[in-house]
Amino acid sequence: MTVESPSATATDLAHGRLIPVTVHFDDLDALGMLHNARYPLLVERAWTELWQEHGVRFDGDWASAGDACNVVKELLISYEAPVTRPGTYAVHLWLDRLGTTGLTYGFRLCSADGSTTYATGTRVLVRLDPGTLRPAPWSEDFRAAGRALLRSER
């Protein structure tokens, strides 16, 4: 972990969405830093908010959850600099890959304006059929919303 927070470039901010999140005092550990387990929680809350804008939500019924019926296959996080204060931050979200039944998204926990990066990572999700719990294709509506979040090749 570095002491200085890496700065984002214009290329970093040219794709995806920046979703505001709040770090509360009780999210900090005994050393006064954001606890490592809180990073994925903040990312999950940001994704939930973004997908709810597109009508994707889980209301307690897997049979009718549609694209919200998915599981995490892999989660990778690199902690770049400590978050040492409660307040408003942001999660920058984008898709690196959108497959038939899975996707890989990228994220950064960053300052509210997106200019300072505290952590980066990726997460792989697989869409499931609620009856069989086997991989199932994303809906066309989901895929259309996802295509708008795809990061273009550099």
ABEGO torsion letter per residue (X at the ends): XBABBBBBBAAAAABEBBBBBBBBAAABBAAGBBBAAAAAAAAAAAAAAAAAAAGBBBAGBAAAAEAABBBBABBBBBBABBBABBEBBBBBBBBABBBAABBBBBBBBBBAAGABBABBBBBBBBBBBAAAGBBBBBBAAAAAAAAAABBBBX
